[in-house]
Amino acid sequence: MSIPEVGPDERCIGVALAVPEPYGDWLAAARSRVGDPAAASIPPHVTLLMPTAVRLTDVGLVDEHLAQVAAQNQPFVVRLHGSATFRPVSPVVYVQVVAGAEGCERLADGVRRGPLAQDLRFPYHPHVTVAQRLPDDVLDAALVEMSGFDATFDVTSFQRYEHGEDGVWRVVRTFALGS
């Protein structure tokens, strides 16, 4: 994942579905165990909007847009199960979204309209990253370790994150679905 450079009048944001507890802590610990340095700075999530630079004067407009997207979508269930990889295209191992992908796709499509409209480099594929940009043997081990992972949870909201100067992604606003 690349982080866009931001000026003094901008923020880098992302929009995602947070993976709830106890699964979030478990996935963060697994990412840390394989030695991914991003484990401490990127909470487990399903991305809806990649890191995007937004002018401070547009944050209110962005939040209004996200509130509308949330209101137009109803809660749904996600099941994470097993592992896969984007290799050889990208050195990433992830947990698969095996149920609820349609709901993730609807949200991602809605989020990437209006003030957040953007072209995708690759087709949207909902997933939870557990290892990235590590040696192949480490990615192989993560693929095996996560192969039995299984979690089911209700998605009732999504979050807007900001990338801090310390490199940590933090939730700054939550948008309830169907509200």
PAZAPA-4460 file (N, C-alpha, C; in steps of 0.05 Angstrom, whole numbers, plus 32768, in hexadecimal, padded with zeros to 4 digits):
% residues 179
    n_x    n_y    n_z   ca_x   ca_y   ca_z    c_x    c_y    c_z   seq   type   mol
   8011   7FE9   8000   8000   8000   8000   8012   8019   8000     1      M     A
   800C   802B   7FEE   801C   8043   7FEE   800B   805A   7FFA     2      S     A
   8018   806B   8009   800C   8081   8016   8012   809A   8006     3      I     A
   7FFD   80A8   7FFD   8002   80C1   7FED   800F   80D6   7FFF     4      P     A
   801F   80E7   7FF2   802A   80FD   8001   8014   8112   8005     5      E     A
   8014   811E   801C   8000   8132   8022   800D   814D   8029     6      V     A
   8000   8162   8021   800A   817D   8028   8000   8185   8043     7      G     A
   8007   819D   804C   7FFE   81A6   8067   7FE0   81AB   8068     8      P     A
   7FD3   81AE   8052   7FB6   81B3   8052   7FA7   819A   8049     9      D     A
   7FB4   8182   804C   7FA7   8169   8045   7FAA   8154   805B    10      E     A
   7F9A   813F   8059   7F9C   8127   806A   7F9B   810F   8058    11      R     A
   7FA8   80FA   8060   7FA6   80E0   8053   7F91   80D0   8061    12      C     A
   7F7C   80C8   8052   7F67   80B9   805F   7F64   809D   8051    13      I     A
   7F57   808B   805E   7F4F   8072   8053   7F34   806C   805E    14      G     A
   7F25   805B   8051   7F0A   8053   805A   7F0A   8034   805A    15      V     A
   7F01   8028   8070   7F02   800B   8073   7EEE   8001   8086    16      A     A
   7EEA   7FE6   8085   7EDB   7FD8   8099   7EEE   7FCE   80AE    17      L     A
   7EEC   7FD6   80C6   7EFD   7FCC   80DB   7EF6   7FAF   80E1    18      A     A
   7F0A   7F9E   80E6   7F04   7F83   80EE   7F00   7F84   810D    19      V     A
   7EE8   7F7C   8116   7EE3   7F7E   8133   7EF2   7F6A   8144    20      P     A
   7EF1   7F6F   815E   7EFD   7F5D   8171   7EEB   7F44   8175    21      E     A
   7EF6   7F2E   817B   7F12   7F29   8181   7F24   7F25   8168    22      P     A
   7F17   7F25   8151   7F26   7F1E   8138   7F3B   7F33   8131    23      Y     A
   7F35   7F4D   8136   7F49   7F61   812F   7F63   7F5E   813E    24      G     A
   7F61   7F59   8158   7F7A   7F55   8168   7F89   7F3C   815E    25      D     A
   7F7A   7F27   8158   7F86   7F0E   814F   7F95   7F12   8135    26      W     A
   7F88   7F20   8122   7F95   7F25   8108   7FAD   7F38   810B    27      L     A
   7FAB   7F4C   811C   7FC2   7F5E   8121   7FDA   7F4E   812D    28      A     A
   7FD4   7F3C   8140   7FE9   7F2C   814C   7FF5   7F19   8137    29      A     A
   7FE5   7F0E   8126   7FEF   7EFC   8111   8002   7F0C   80FE    30      A     A
   7FFA   7F24   80F7   800A   7F35   80E5   8024   7F3C   80F2    31      R     A
   8023   7F41   810C   803B   7F47   811C   804D   7F2E   811D    32      S     A
   8042   7F17   8121   8051   7EFE   8124   8061   7EF8   810A    33      R     A
   8056   7EFF   80F3   8065   7EF9   80DA   807A   7F0F   80D5    34      V     A
   807B   7F23   80E5   808F   7F38   80E3   8088   7F4F   80D1    35      G     A
   806E   7F53   80CB   8066   7F69   80BA   8068   7F83   80CB    36      D     A
   8079   7F95   80C3   807C   7FAE   80D3   8063   7FBF   80D4    37      P     A
   8050   7FBB   80C1   8037   7FCA   80C1   8023   7FC1   80D5    38      A     A
   8029   7FAB   80E3   8016   7FA0   80F6   800E   7FB4   810C    39      A     A
   8020   7FC4   8114   801B   7FD7   812A   800D   7FF1   8120    40      A     A
   800E   7FF6   8106   8004   800F   80FC   7FEA   800D   80EB    41      S     A
   7FE3   7FF5   80E3   7FCC   7FF2   80D2   7FB9   7FDE   80DF    42      I     A
   7FA3   7FE7   80EA   7F90   7FD4   80F7   7F84   7FC2   80E2    43      P     A
   7F7D   7FA9   80E9   7F70   7F96   80D6   7F56   7FA2   80CB    44      P     A
   7F53   7FA1   80B0   7F3D   7FAE   80A3   7F38   7FA2   8087    45      H     A
   7F21   7FA8   807C   7F1B   7FA3   8060   7F1A   7FBF   8053    46      V     A
   7F2C   7FC5   8041   7F2D   7FDF   8035   7F15   7FE5   8023    47      T     A
   7F0A   7FFD   8026   7EF6   8007   8013   7F01   801D   8002    48      L     A
   7F14   802C   800C   7F22   8042   7FFE   7F3F   8041   8005    49      L     A
   7F50   803F   7FF1   7F6D   803F   7FF6   7F75   805A   8001    50      M     A
   7F8D   805C   800C   7F97   8076   8016   7F94   808C   8001    51      P     A
   7F88   80A2   8009   7F80   80B7   7FF7   7F86   80D2   8005    52      T     A
   7F92   80E4   7FF6   7F97   80FF   8001   7F7D   8110   7FFD    53      A     A
   7F75   811D   8013   7F5D   812E   8013   7F64   8149   801F    54      V     A
   7F5B   815E   8011   7F5F   8179   801C   7F4F   817C   8036    55      R     A
   7F5A   818A   804A   7F4C   818E   8063   7F31   819C   805E    56      L     A
   7F30   81AE   804B   7F17   81BB   8045   7F02   81A9   803A    57      T     A
   7F0A   8191   8031   7EF7   817E   8025   7EEE   8167   8038    58      D     A
   7EFA   8167   8050   7EF4   8151   8063   7ED6   8150   806A    59      V     A
   7ECA   8167   806E   7EAD   8168   8074   7E9C   815C   805D    60      G     A
   7EA3   8163   8044   7E96   8159   802D   7E9A   813B   802B    61      L     A
   7EB2   8131   8030   7EB8   8115   8030   7EA7   8106   8044    62      V     A
   7EA5   8111   805D   7E96   8104   8072   7E78   8104   806B    63      D     A
   7E6E   8119   805F   7E52   8119   8056   7E4D   8103   8041    64      E     A
   7E60   8100   802E   7E5E   80EB   801A   7E5E   80D0   8027    65      H     A
   7E70   80CC   803A   7E72   80B1   8047   7E59   80AC   8057    66      L     A
   7E4D   80C0   8064   7E34   80BC   8073   7E1E   80B4   8060    67      A     A
   7E1D   80C0   8048   7E08   80B8   8035   7E0C   809B   802C    68      Q     A
   7E25   8093   8026   7E2B   8078   801E   7E22   8065   8035    69      V     A
   7E28   806B   804D   7E21   805A   8064   7E02   8058   8066    70      A     A
   7DF4   806E   8063   7DD7   806E   8065   7DCA   805E   804F    71      A     A
   7DD7   805C   8038   7DCB   804D   8022   7DD1   802F   8022    72      Q     A
   7DE0   8026   8036   7DE7   800A   8038   7DDF   7FFE   8052    73      N     A
   7DD6   7FE5   8051   7DCD   7FD7   806A   7DE4   7FC6   8075    74      Q     A
   7DE2   7FC0   808F   7DF6   7FAE   809A   7DF6   7F93   808C    75      P     A
   7E0D   7F85   808D   7E0F   7F6B   8081   7E24   7F5B   8090    76      F     A
   7E26   7F42   8089   7E38   7F2F   8097   7E51   7F2A   8086    77      V     A
   7E68   7F2A   8092   7E81   7F23   8085   7E8C   7F0A   8091    78      V     A
   7E96   7EF8   8080   7EA4   7EE1   808A   7EC0   7EE2   807E    79      R     A
   7ED4   7EE1   808F   7EF0   7EDF   8087   7EF8   7EC2   808A    80      L     A
   7F04   7EB7   8075   7F0C   7E9A   8077   7F24   7E94   8065    81      H     A
   7F38   7E88   8070   7F4F   7E7F   8061   7F60   7E96   8057    82      G     A
   7F76   7E8E   8049   7F89   7EA2   8040   7F8E   7E9F   8022    83      S     A
   7F99   7EB4   8017   7FA0   7EB4   7FFA   7FB6   7EC9   7FF7    84      A     A
   7FBF   7ECC   7FDF   7FD4   7EE0   7FD9   7FCF   7EEE   7FBF    85      T     A
   7FDA   7F06   7FBC   7FD9   7F14   7FA3   7FF3   7F10   7F93    86      F     A
   8006   7EFF   7F9E   801E   7EFA   7F8F   8018   7EEB   7F75    87      R     A
   8026   7EF0   7F60   803F   7EFF   7F5D   803A   7F1D   7F58    88      P     A
   8021   7F25   7F55   801C   7F41   7F4E   8024   7F54   7F65    89      V     A
   801E   7F4C   7F7E   8024   7F5C   7F95   802B   7F4A   7FAD    90      S     A
   8040   7F50   7FBC   8049   7F3F   7FD2   8037   7F42   7FEB    91      P     A
   801F   7F37   7FE9   800B   7F3A   7FFE   7FFE   7F1F   8004    92      V     A
   7FFB   7F19   801D   7FEB   7F02   8026   7FD3   7F0D   8035    93      V     A
   7FBC   7F02   8031   7FA4   7F0D   803D   7F90   7EF7   8045    94      Y     A
   7F7E   7EFF   8057   7F67   7EEE   805E   7F51   7EF5   804B    95      V     A
   7F44   7EE0   8041   7F2F   7EE4   802D   7F14   7EEC   8039    96      Q     A
   7F05   7EFD   802B   7EEA   7F03   8031   7ED9   7EEF   8021    97      V     A
   7ECE   7EDA   802E   7EBF   7EC5   801F   7EA1   7ECA   8020    98      V     A
   7E98   7EDB   8032   7E7B   7EE3   8032   7E7A   7F01   8039    99      A     A
   7E68   7F0F   802C   7E66   7F2B   8030   7E76   7F3C   801D   100      G     A
   7E83   7F2F   8009   7E93   7F3E   7FF6   7E82   7F52   7FE6   101      A     A
   7E69   7F4A   7FE1   7E57   7F5B   7FD1   7E51   7F75   7FE1   102      E     A
   7E4D   7F72   7FFB   7E48   7F8A   800C   7E61   7F9C   800D   103      G     A
   7E79   7F90   800E   7E92   7F9F   800D   7E94   7FAE   7FF3   104      C     A
   7E8E   7FA0   7FDD   7E90   7FAC   7FC2   7E7C   7FC3   7FBF   105      E     A
   7E64   7FC0   7FC9   7E50   7FD6   7FC8   7E5A   7FEF   7FD7   106      R     A
   7E64   7FEA   7FEF   7E6F   8000   7FFF   7E87   800D   7FF1   107      L     A
   7E99   7FFD   7FE8   7EB1   8008   7FDB   7EAA   8018   7FC2   108      A     A
   7E97   800E   7FB3   7E8E   801D   7F9B   7E81   8037   7FA2   109      D     A
   7E70   8037   7FB7   7E64   8050   7FC0   7E78   8064   7FCB   110      G     A
   7E8B   805A   7FDB   7E9F   806C   7FE7   7EB0   8079   7FD1   111      V     A
   7EB6   806A   7FBC   7EC8   8075   7FA7   7EB9   8085   7F92   112      R     A
   7EA4   8093   7F9A   7E96   80A5   7F88   7E98   80C2   7F94   113      R     A
   7E8C   80D5   7F86   7E8B   80F0   7F90   7EA6   80FB   7F97   114      G     A
   7EAA   8106   7FAF   7EC3   8113   7FB5   7EDB   80FF   7FB8   115      P     A
   7ED4   80E5   7FB9   7EEA   80D1   7FBB   7EEC   80C0   7FA2   116      L     A
   7EE2   80CA   7F8B   7EE3   80BB   7F72   7F00   80B7   7F6A   117      A     A
   7F06   809F   7F62   7F21   8098   7F5A   7F21   807F   7F49   118      Q     A
   7F35   807C   7F39   7F39   8063   7F29   7F49   8050   7F3A   119      D     A
   7F43   8036   7F37   7F51   8021   7F45   7F68   8017   7F34   120      L     A
   7F7E   8011   7F41   7F95   8005   7F32   7F90   7FE8   7F2C   121      R     A
   7F82   7FDA   7F3F   7F7A   7FBE   7F3C   7F5C   7FBC   7F42   122      F     A
   7F4F   7FA7   7F38   7F32   7FA4   7F3F   7F30   7FA1   7F5E   123      P     A
   7F1A   7FAB   7F68   7F15   7FAA   7F85   7F12   7F8C   7F8E   124      Y     A
   7F20   7F85   7FA3   7F1F   7F6A   7FAD   7F20   7F6B   7FCC   125      H     A
   7F08   7F69   7FD9   7F09   7F6C   7FF7   7F19   7F56   8004   126      P     A
   7F29   7F5E   8017   7F3B   7F4B   8025   7F46   7F59   803E   127      H     A
   7F54   7F49   804F   7F62   7F54   8067   7F7F   7F4C   8064   128      V     A
   7F90   7F60   8060   7FAD   7F5A   805E   7FB9   7F51   8078   129      T     A
   7FC9   7F3B   8076   7FD7   7F31   808E   7FF5   7F31   808C   130      V     A
   7FFF   7F35   8073   801C   7F37   806F   8021   7F44   8054   131      A     A
   8034   7F57   8054   8039   7F66   803C   8056   7F6E   803A   132      Q     A
   8061   7F6D   8021   807C   7F75   801B   8091   7F68   802E   133      R     A
   808E   7F4D   8031   80A1   7F3D   8040   80AD   7F28   802E   134      L     A
   80C3   7F1C   8037   80D0   7F07   8027   80BC   7EF0   8021   135      P     A
   80C0   7EE3   800A   80AD   7ECE   8002   80A9   7EB8   8017   136      D     A
   80BF   7EB0   8024   80BB   7E9B   8038   80A9   7EA4   804F   137      D     A
   80AB   7EBD   8056   809A   7EC8   806C   807D   7ECA   8062   138      V     A
   8079   7ED2   8049   805E   7ED3   803E   8052   7EB7   803C   139      L     A
   8063   7EA4   8035   805A   7E88   8033   8051   7E7E   804F   140      D     A
   8060   7E85   8064   8059   7E7D   807F   803F   7E8A   8088   141      A     A
   803B   7EA3   8081   8022   7EB1   8088   800B   7EA5   8079   142      A     A
   800F   7E9D   8060   7FF9   7E90   8051   7FF1   7E76   805F   143      L     A
   8004   7E67   8068   7FFD   7E4E   8076   7FF0   7E54   8091   144      V     A
   7FFC   7E66   80A1   7FF1   7E6C   80BB   7FD4   7E75   80BA   145      E     A
   7FCD   7E86   80A6   7FB3   7E91   80A4   7F9F   7E80   8095   146      M     A
   7FA7   7E69   808B   7F96   7E58   807A   7F7D   7E4E   8089   147      S     A
   7F7F   7E4B   80A3   7F68   7E42   80B3   7F58   7E57   80C0   148      G     A
   7F5F   7E70   80BC   7F51   7E86   80C9   7F34   7E87   80C1   149      F     A
   7F22   7E8C   80D4   7F06   7E8E   80CE   7EF9   7EA1   80E2   150      D     A
   7EEA   7EB4   80D8   7EDC   7EC8   80E9   7EC3   7ED1   80DA   151      A     A
   7EAE   7ED4   80E9   7E95   7EDF   80DE   7E8C   7EF6   80F0   152      T     A
   7E84   7F0D   80E4   7E7C   7F24   80F4   7E68   7F35   80E4   153      F     A
   7E58   7F44   80F3   7E46   7F57   80E7   7E54   7F71   80E0   154      D     A
   7E4F   7F7B   80C8   7E59   7F95   80C1   7E43   7FA9   80C4   155      V     A
   7E45   7FBB   80D7   7E30   7FCF   80DD   7E3A   7FEB   80D8   156      T     A
   7E53   7FEE   80D1   7E5F   8008   80CC   7E79   8006   80BC   157      S     A
   7E82   801C   80B3   7E9E   801E   80A8   7EAB   8036   80B4   158      F     A
   7EC5   8038   80B0   7ED5   804D   80BE   7EE5   805D   80AA   159      Q     A
   7EE8   8077   80B0   7EFC   8088   80A3   7F14   8089   80B4   160      R     A
   7F2B   8083   80A9   7F45   8083   80B7   7F55   809B   80AD   161      Y     A
   7F67   80A4   80BE   7F7B   80B7   80B6   7F97   80AC   80BC   162      E     A
   7FA9   80B1   80AA   7FC5   80A8   80AD   7FD4   80BE   80BC   163      H     A
   7FDC   80B7   80D4   7FEA   80CB   80E6   8007   80CF   80DD   164      G     A
   8012   80E5   80E7   802E   80EB   80E1   8041   80D6   80EC   165      E     A
   8037   80C6   8100   8047   80B0   810B   8044   8097   80FB   166      D     A
   8035   8097   80E5   8032   8080   80D3   801B   806D   80DB   167      G     A
   800C   8074   80F0   7FF7   8063   80FA   7FDC   806C   80EE   168      V     A
   7FCC   8058   80E5   7FB1   805E   80DC   7F9E   805D   80F4   169      W     A
   7F8E   8072   80F7   7F7B   8074   810D   7F5F   807A   8103   170      R     A
   7F4B   806E   8110   7F2F   8074   810A   7F29   8090   8113   171      V     A
   7F1E   80A0   8102   7F16   80BB   8109   7EF8   80BF   8108   172      V     A
   7EEA   80AD   80FA   7ECD   80AF   80F8   7EC1   8094   80F0   173      R     A
   7EAB   808D   80FC   7E9D   8074   80F5   7E82   807C   80E9   174      T     A
   7E7A   806D   80D5   7E61   8072   80C6   7E50   8059   80C8   175      F     A
   7E39   805C   80D6   7E27   8045   80DA   7E17   8040   80C1   176      A     A
   7E15   8026   80BA   7E06   801F   80A2   7DE8   8021   80A7   177      L     A
   7DDA   802A   8093   7DBD   802B   8094   7DB2   8041   80A6   178      G     A
   7DC3   8054   80AD   7DBB   8069   80C0   7DB2   8082   80B1   179      S     A
***
